[in-house]
Amino acid sequence: MSTPAISVAIADDQPLVRSGLRMIIEGEPDLRIVGEATNGAEAADLVVALQPDVLLLDVQMPEVDGMAAMERIAASDAATRVLMLTTFDLDEYVYRAMRAGASGFLLKDMSGEDIVTAVRQAARGVDALLAPAVTRRLLDRFASATTRPVVEGLDRLTARELEVLAEIGRGRSNGEIARVLFIGETTVKTHVARILMKLGLRDRVQAAIVAHEAGLG
């Protein structure tokens, strides 16, 4: 029996952006477009109605923006993974969206290959693709040591899991973590899964935020 295609929805007020993303997604046999929205209100309604596996959500849209849409989606308890579409000058909104439950973010000038990879990884729920330089900039800017909150649950992690969490906070991939800690990549994946489970996190984006807020990253 073949694996069902990953269902994807797109929310962006620019027709050319939606068209470009649609072409990229529809060119992959394991991905399918199930809906499109032109503003945040439509995006939230679409998620509730269609329950796509992944939503590509623009941060800046008319009427209801991506941030407000992300908050509505989070409140709906939908299982949809949200990948924010952004540019460098919208950092603050993206950070807040990730805190609200977004699974990651993409820069609009990323390659089609990277976008497809991000969609597949977000659908799996563990290894959402991040743009490391931008991730670092976000975490440095909005999770500074002077505003760091108390992070609960870290005492449930083993010493090795804390090390892995710290590397996630530095924006490193599983392969990079394996090389830094001199362990196998499969072992890293196991540690990441356990970290997410113990801390009640959706994915490694939230893990990166937790690591930085705890002073580990």
Secondary structure, 3 states (H helix, E strand, C coil): CCCCCEEEEEECCCHHHHHHHHHHHHCCCCEEEEEEECCHHHHHHHHHHHCCCEEEEECCCCCCCHHHHHHHHHHCCCCCEEEEEECHHHHHHHHHHHHHCCCEEEECCCCHHHHHHHHHHHHHCCCCCCCHHHHHHHHHHHCCHHHCCCCCCHHHCCHHHHHHHHHHHCCCCHHHHHHHHCCCHHHHHHHHHHHHHHHCCCCHHHHHHHHHHCCCC
